[in-house]
Each structure stands twice: as structure tokens, then as C-alpha cells.
Amino acid sequence: MIRKICLFLLIIFIPYIIQAERFEFIHTPGSRYRILSVVDEAVDIDGRLSHRAEILNRIAVEVVDVVDGKGQMKATFQTSERTVFDMRNSNQAASVGFQWSREYDSEFLRDRLGYLTIDPKYFMPTVRNVPVFPDKDLQLLERWAGEGHEMHDFRDTFGIAEPYRMPFIANYIYIGEREWKGQMYPAFSVEYRIASRPPAVRGMVYPVRISGEFYQIVYWNKAMGLYIASEERFDVTFEMSNRVRVRYRGTAQSEVIESEIMNRQQVASEIANQIETLGIPDVNVRIVEEGVSISLEDIGFYPDSAVMLPGEETKLAQIADILKRYPDRDIVVSGHTALAGTAEGRMNLSTERARAVADYLLNNNVRGADRIVIRGYGAEKPIADNRTQEGMRRNRRVEITILEN
């Protein structure tokens, strides 16, 4: 009888014994990876759907060094957005690609249990000290908790100059192995709630209360010492000083991708040779901070329009074939104008021309929509003298940058 009881108890508890897991970050100097996060968000105003949007976050991370067991991290955060449905205009948004929104640089230390040491001047990462782990093996369904906080950039929207901090307690549960893209990974859930009252801002509509809840499942890669992916649900409400209630609700999915270092000189040389062989006119290749840029100078559009002139798509088809040879790299399509007209008009025109080129690349399967970002610069980055006709001609260009990371 005792033997049967012991066997019964063993059968009950064997999953807990087998699935014990220890989570910790591994930092290797020189390692690089990128995180792609796509947010599908619905925005309600006073209980009615206003619009739906997708937000693309691209994060490039490098472990610069390891100091006292902590990874010295350097990261660049790029955010871009596209409206997929807009009740305010009662139609589907025409945008296909994501439009660049903002870029942030950040530096911080992270220890093996996930705790960050970071200067509060940095706006990114938004969520900090999530995840964090106890320094022990965790049994299946074991719970733990840790303090975390969110940092938000409310400069443009609410006039709050410094990163705005919202603390919370995150609650975790180790839920055993779960499948992600056909492979099994140790996984845990994360749940937390925020409740905050930002300071009043004179002369602006500002949030008097922010409240929300977040739930994630995180898939952990033990070999990398890093999460490989996460899935999230969120629901956040802003109660504004003008008594309007704005609710953001939706889902997010992120994935970590290890990045190989780009041999920029080799890639630039290969592309330049292909352009010369094909005899494509008015196209130059150069190495830039972000990667390798292909500049389509004097690309033909109708005046003050984002409609390409006849024959320009032939040039783009040749460029598209070149880009397909580097399928693992994301791209940014940026538009530029000469110094003419108003600053607002130049910015809008450059953005729409970049969108026209990006749409062509999307429609010809060069990249998926989550792999292309659109950005307009107006006349902010001239490459020639705007006082001459030749200089203005060169400044009217679209650049396609193959990204390093």
C-alpha cells in the first residue's frame, strides 16, 4: 500500500521534477541581435472606435562588454506606424508600408537576473526590469514577483519634458515548455498593472490618470540566454483633463533575431558593380552609418506629385532585383526634395515619394510590409548645392538603405 502511494505521488510530481528550469541572461561581448515587435492596436475615444493602427518597433542591440558580470548594452530603437483603418475618415487607410516615427539611442547595464542599471535620461527601453528572475531553479507553475517600471516619451503629446516613469509589480509563473514556430521553449507568463497620475501641464490637454493591464507569454532560449519571442495583450486608458477617455487595446508580438555583421564594403562594391553592369543611370551607392545606401538621384516624378514618370519603373525593377539578393536585411526608403516651397510641403512630398517607391517594392515581393520603413526628410539632407539647377536635380532623390541590423 505504501509503495502504491509513493508511486502515485511520483506520478503526480514527476512533471514538476522534470520541468524544473533556471532562467538567466547570458552576455557575450561583441554579440548582436535585433528585436522586431509588431503591435496591433485599436484606439477608442469615449467608447467608440476611432482607428486601428500597426506599430513596428525595430531594436538593434549590441553587447559592448561585460563589466562585473553585467552586460554593457548599446541599443537603437526605431519606431514606425501605419494606420490600417480610420473611422474618422470612414475609409481604409491607403498606407501600405510603415512610416518612420522616431529613433532613440540607449545604453545600460543588465545583470544575469535581468535587472537594469540605466541613466534616467534615456527614454528607451520602455519596459524595464521585465523579465527578472530569482537566483534558483524554478518548478513548474512556481510563481515569483519583481518590481519594474515603464518609461514613456510624452514630450510631443503632453509637453512632459523628461521620461515619465510608471512603477508596477510584475507577477510571473513558470508554465513549462511551449511551442513557438515549431520548436519547444521554456516559457513563463508575466502580468502587471499600471496606475499613474501625471503632472498637470499648463496650456495643454494632459492625462489626469493612466491605468492599464498587460499580460505576456515569454519563450526563453537557454542557449542564447535570452528570450526568443513574446506574445502580449494590453488594455490602457488615458483619462484626459478635458474629460475625454482614450483607450488603447490590442496585442503585440516580438521576436529576437541574431544578426550577422554586414561586410559593408563588400556589399557596397557588389551593388555598385551590378549597377554599372546594368547601366542604370543616376544611381550611386555609399556606405552610411545604418548600412549601405542606394541613392536614386533625379528619380522622375510629375511636378509636385508622387506619381512616377513613364519609364521610372524600369529603373526600379532593376533595383528590386538587386535588393532581392540581400533578403535577410530590412530596408528604409527615404525621400528627399530640393529647397523649394514650404517646409511642410517638402516633408509631405518627400514622404509620399518614398511611399511610392516602397509600395513598388512591396508589390514586387522585395520585402514584406514589416521589413520596409518609409521616411521623409524634405530638404533637410542635401547632397548638392540647392543654388544650382544641377544641385537641385541631385537633391530630388529617393534613397534605399539596406540596414546593418
Secondary structure as UniProt FT lines:
FT   HELIX           2..18
FT   TURN            29..30
FT   STRAND          32..45
FT   TURN            46..47
FT   STRAND          48..67
FT   TURN            68..69
FT   STRAND          70..86
FT   TURN            87..90
FT   STRAND          98..110
FT   TURN            112..113
FT   STRAND          116..117
FT   TURN            120..121
FT   STRAND          127..128
FT   TURN            140..141
FT   STRAND          143..152
FT   HELIX           155..158
FT   STRAND          164..180
FT   TURN            181..182
FT   STRAND          183..196
FT   TURN            202..203
FT   STRAND          207..221
FT   TURN            222..225
FT   STRAND          226..240
FT   TURN            241..242
FT   STRAND          245..258
FT   HELIX           264..278
FT   TURN            281..282
FT   STRAND          283..288
FT   TURN            289..290
FT   STRAND          291..297
FT   TURN            303..304
FT   TURN            310..311
FT   HELIX           312..323
FT   TURN            324..325
FT   TURN            327..328
FT   STRAND          331..336
FT   HELIX           343..363
FT   TURN            364..365
FT   HELIX           369..371
FT   STRAND          372..376
FT   TURN            378..379
FT   TURN            386..387
FT   HELIX           389..395
FT   STRAND          397..403
//
